[in-house]
Amino acid sequence: MKYTNFIEIALPREQVAQLLADPAQLPKWLRGMVPHEPVQGIHGQLGTEPRTL
């Protein structure tokens, strides 16, 4: 089964990309997201180790 869904966001692409990349915004658009902060590394980069809050 294939499933496709899309939404139209009335914001510039760059602004949407910034919001999606901001760790503080993740719980707003990812249901069930457990907040975390990096212990080592930078959020979003390969090898980053998170600490669950």
The first five atom37 places (N, CA, C, CB, O) and aatype in JSON, in Angstrom:
{
  "aatype": [12, 11, 18, 16, 2, 13, 9, 6, 9, 0, 10, 14, 1, 6, 5, 19, 0, 5, 10, 10, 0, 3, 14, 0, 5, 10, 14, 11, 17, 10, 1, 7, 12, 19, 14, 8, 6, 14, 19, 5, 7, 9, 8, 7, 5, 10, 7, 16, 6, 14, 1, 16, 10],
  "atom_mask": [
    [1, 1, 1, 1, 1],
    [1, 1, 1, 1, 1],
    [1, 1, 1, 1, 1],
    [1, 1, 1, 1, 1],
    [1, 1, 1, 1, 1],
    [1, 1, 1, 1, 1],
    [1, 1, 1, 1, 1],
    [1, 1, 1, 1, 1],
    [1, 1, 1, 1, 1],
    [1, 1, 1, 1, 1],
    [1, 1, 1, 1, 1],
    [1, 1, 1, 1, 1],
    [1, 1, 1, 1, 1],
    [1, 1, 1, 1, 1],
    [1, 1, 1, 1, 1],
    [1, 1, 1, 1, 1],
    [1, 1, 1, 1, 1],
    [1, 1, 1, 1, 1],
    [1, 1, 1, 1, 1],
    [1, 1, 1, 1, 1],
    [1, 1, 1, 1, 1],
    [1, 1, 1, 1, 1],
    [1, 1, 1, 1, 1],
    [1, 1, 1, 1, 1],
    [1, 1, 1, 1, 1],
    [1, 1, 1, 1, 1],
    [1, 1, 1, 1, 1],
    [1, 1, 1, 1, 1],
    [1, 1, 1, 1, 1],
    [1, 1, 1, 1, 1],
    [1, 1, 1, 1, 1],
    [1, 1, 1, 0, 1],
    [1, 1, 1, 1, 1],
    [1, 1, 1, 1, 1],
    [1, 1, 1, 1, 1],
    [1, 1, 1, 1, 1],
    [1, 1, 1, 1, 1],
    [1, 1, 1, 1, 1],
    [1, 1, 1, 1, 1],
    [1, 1, 1, 1, 1],
    [1, 1, 1, 0, 1],
    [1, 1, 1, 1, 1],
    [1, 1, 1, 1, 1],
    [1, 1, 1, 0, 1],
    [1, 1, 1, 1, 1],
    [1, 1, 1, 1, 1],
    [1, 1, 1, 0, 1],
    [1, 1, 1, 1, 1],
    [1, 1, 1, 1, 1],
    [1, 1, 1, 1, 1],
    [1, 1, 1, 1, 1],
    [1, 1, 1, 1, 1],
    [1, 1, 1, 1, 1]
  ],
  "atom_positions": [
    [[0.84, -1.16, 0.0], [0.0, 0.0, 0.0], [0.89, 1.24, 0.0], [-0.96, -0.01, 1.21], [1.89, 1.29, 0.72]],
    [[0.53, 2.21, -0.79], [1.23, 3.48, -0.82], [0.28, 4.56, -0.32], [1.76, 3.81, -2.26], [-0.92, 4.52, -0.58]],
    [[0.85, 5.5, 0.4], [0.04, 6.57, 0.96], [0.8, 7.87, 0.77], [-0.29, 6.33, 2.46], [1.97, 7.97, 1.13]],
    [[0.14, 8.85, 0.22], [0.75, 10.15, 0.0], [-0.14, 11.22, 0.62], [0.97, 10.43, -1.5], [-1.36, 11.17, 0.51]],
    [[0.5, 12.16, 1.27], [-0.23, 13.25, 1.88], [0.59, 14.52, 1.72], [-0.53, 12.95, 3.38], [1.82, 14.47, 1.72]],
    [[-0.06, 15.64, 1.6], [0.66, 16.89, 1.52], [-0.19, 18.0, 2.13], [1.04, 17.23, 0.06], [-1.41, 17.9, 2.2]],
    [[0.5, 19.04, 2.56], [-0.18, 20.23, 3.05], [0.45, 21.43, 2.39], [-0.1, 20.34, 4.61], [1.61, 21.39, 1.99]],
    [[-0.3, 22.48, 2.27], [0.22, 23.72, 1.7], [0.42, 24.69, 2.85], [-0.74, 24.31, 0.62], [-0.5, 24.94, 3.63]],
    [[1.62, 25.23, 2.96], [1.97, 26.16, 4.04], [2.18, 27.53, 3.41], [3.26, 25.69, 4.81], [2.94, 27.69, 2.46]],
    [[1.49, 28.51, 3.95], [1.54, 29.87, 3.4], [2.7, 30.67, 3.97], [0.22, 30.61, 3.67], [2.52, 31.75, 4.53]],
    [[3.91, 30.11, 3.83], [5.13, 30.78, 4.27], [6.21, 30.53, 3.23], [5.59, 30.27, 5.67], [6.14, 29.56, 2.49]],
    [[7.21, 31.4, 3.17], [8.33, 31.15, 2.26], [9.06, 29.86, 2.63], [9.31, 32.33, 2.27], [9.14, 29.5, 3.81]],
    [[9.58, 29.18, 1.64], [10.26, 27.9, 1.84], [11.39, 28.01, 2.87], [10.82, 27.39, 0.51], [11.56, 27.11, 3.7]],
    [[12.16, 29.09, 2.83], [13.28, 29.27, 3.74], [12.8, 29.35, 5.19], [14.07, 30.54, 3.38], [13.43, 28.79, 6.09]],
    [[11.68, 30.02, 5.42], [11.14, 30.15, 6.78], [10.65, 28.79, 7.3], [9.99, 31.18, 6.81], [10.85, 28.46, 8.46]],
    [[10.01, 28.02, 6.43], [9.54, 26.69, 6.81], [10.73, 25.8, 7.14], [8.68, 26.06, 5.68], [10.7, 25.07, 8.13]],
    [[11.78, 25.85, 6.33], [12.97, 25.05, 6.58], [13.61, 25.4, 7.92], [13.99, 25.23, 5.45], [14.07, 24.52, 8.64]],
    [[13.65, 26.68, 8.26], [14.21, 27.11, 9.54], [13.38, 26.59, 10.7], [14.29, 28.63, 9.61], [13.93, 26.15, 11.71]],
    [[12.06, 26.63, 10.57], [11.19, 26.12, 11.64], [11.36, 24.62, 11.82], [9.73, 26.45, 11.34], [11.39, 24.13, 12.94]],
    [[11.46, 23.89, 10.72], [11.62, 22.44, 10.8], [12.98, 22.04, 11.37], [11.44, 21.81, 9.43], [13.12, 20.98, 11.98]],
    [[13.99, 22.88, 11.18], [15.34, 22.59, 11.66], [15.54, 23.02, 13.11], [16.36, 23.26, 10.78], [16.54, 22.63, 13.73]],
    [[14.63, 23.81, 13.67], [14.77, 24.32, 15.04], [14.32, 23.25, 16.03], [13.94, 25.62, 15.22], [13.14, 22.89, 16.04]],
    [[15.23, 22.75, 16.88], [14.87, 21.7, 17.83], [13.73, 22.09, 18.77], [16.07, 21.31, 18.64], [12.96, 21.23, 19.2]],
    [[13.61, 23.36, 19.09], [12.55, 23.82, 19.99], [11.16, 23.66, 19.36], [12.77, 25.28, 20.38], [10.16, 23.59, 20.07]],
    [[11.1, 23.61, 18.04], [9.83, 23.5, 17.32], [9.41, 22.05, 17.07], [9.92, 24.24, 16.01], [8.26, 21.8, 16.72]],
    [[10.32, 21.09, 17.23], [10.03, 19.7, 16.9], [8.78, 19.15, 17.56], [11.2, 18.85, 17.28], [7.97, 18.52, 16.88]],
    [[8.57, 19.35, 18.88], [7.37, 18.78, 19.49], [6.06, 19.36, 18.92], [7.41, 19.02, 20.98], [5.0, 18.74, 19.07]],
    [[6.13, 20.52, 18.28], [4.93, 21.13, 17.72], [4.45, 20.42, 16.46], [5.19, 22.6, 17.42], [3.26, 20.45, 16.15]],
    [[5.37, 19.79, 15.72], [4.95, 19.14, 14.48], [5.23, 17.64, 14.45], [5.64, 19.79, 13.31], [4.84, 16.97, 13.49]],
    [[5.89, 17.1, 15.46], [6.1, 15.66, 15.56], [5.39, 15.15, 16.81], [7.64, 15.31, 15.6], [5.92, 15.26, 17.92]],
    [[4.21, 14.6, 16.64], [3.47, 14.08, 17.78], [4.24, 12.97, 18.48], [2.1, 13.57, 17.34], [4.83, 12.11, 17.83]],
    [[4.24, 13.01, 19.8], [4.93, 12.0, 20.58], [6.43, 12.22, 20.7], [0.0, 0.0, 0.0], [7.13, 11.39, 21.28]],
    [[6.92, 13.31, 20.17], [8.36, 13.6, 20.23], [8.78, 13.81, 21.67], [8.71, 14.84, 19.38], [8.16, 14.59, 22.39]],
    [[9.82, 13.14, 22.09], [10.36, 13.31, 23.42], [11.45, 14.38, 23.33], [10.93, 11.95, 24.0], [12.42, 14.22, 22.58]],
    [[11.3, 15.47, 24.08], [12.33, 16.52, 24.03], [13.7, 15.97, 24.4], [11.96, 17.69, 24.97], [13.82, 15.14, 25.3]],
    [[14.72, 16.43, 23.71], [16.08, 16.01, 24.02], [17.03, 17.13, 23.68], [16.45, 14.73, 23.25], [16.72, 18.02, 22.9]],
    [[18.2, 17.07, 24.28], [19.24, 18.04, 23.96], [20.55, 17.28, 23.73], [19.4, 19.09, 25.11], [20.78, 16.23, 24.33]],
    [[21.39, 17.81, 22.86], [22.65, 17.12, 22.57], [23.6, 17.14, 23.77], [23.34, 17.76, 21.37], [23.78, 18.18, 24.41]],
    [[24.19, 15.98, 24.08], [25.22, 15.89, 25.1], [26.57, 16.11, 24.42], [25.18, 14.5, 25.83], [27.47, 16.76, 24.95]],
    [[26.66, 15.56, 23.21], [27.88, 15.69, 22.43], [27.49, 15.9, 20.98], [28.8, 14.44, 22.59], [26.64, 15.18, 20.46]],
    [[28.09, 16.88, 20.33], [27.78, 17.15, 18.93], [26.77, 18.27, 18.79], [0.0, 0.0, 0.0], [26.44, 18.95, 19.76]],
    [[26.28, 18.45, 17.58], [25.34, 19.51, 17.25], [24.05, 18.88, 16.72], [25.94, 20.49, 16.21], [24.1, 17.96, 15.91]],
    [[22.91, 19.39, 17.19], [21.62, 18.84, 16.77], [21.54, 18.71, 15.25], [20.47, 19.72, 17.28], [21.86, 19.65, 14.52]],
    [[21.11, 17.55, 14.8], [20.92, 17.32, 13.38], [22.13, 16.78, 12.65], [0.0, 0.0, 0.0], [22.04, 16.43, 11.47]],
    [[23.27, 16.72, 13.31], [24.48, 16.23, 12.66], [24.72, 14.77, 13.04], [25.69, 17.09, 13.03], [24.4, 14.34, 14.14]],
    [[25.3, 14.03, 12.12], [25.62, 12.63, 12.32], [26.54, 12.46, 13.52], [26.26, 12.05, 11.06], [27.53, 13.17, 13.66]],
    [[26.21, 11.51, 14.39], [27.04, 11.2, 15.54], [26.68, 11.96, 16.8], [0.0, 0.0, 0.0], [27.3, 11.74, 17.84]],
    [[25.71, 12.86, 16.73], [25.3, 13.6, 17.91], [24.66, 12.66, 18.92], [24.33, 14.74, 17.52], [23.83, 11.82, 18.56]],
    [[25.04, 12.8, 20.18], [24.49, 11.98, 21.24], [23.5, 12.81, 22.06], [25.61, 11.4, 22.15], [23.91, 13.8, 22.67]],
    [[22.21, 12.42, 22.09], [21.24, 13.2, 22.85], [21.09, 12.73, 24.29], [19.91, 13.16, 22.16], [21.36, 11.57, 24.61]],
    [[20.66, 13.65, 25.14], [20.29, 13.32, 26.51], [18.79, 13.54, 26.59], [21.09, 14.2, 27.58], [18.32, 14.65, 26.34]],
    [[18.04, 12.52, 26.94], [16.6, 12.64, 27.06], [16.26, 13.45, 28.3], [15.93, 11.25, 27.12], [16.78, 13.19, 29.39]],
    [[15.38, 14.43, 28.12], [14.99, 15.28, 29.25], [13.9, 14.64, 30.07], [14.53, 16.63, 28.77], [13.45, 15.22, 31.06]]
  ]
}
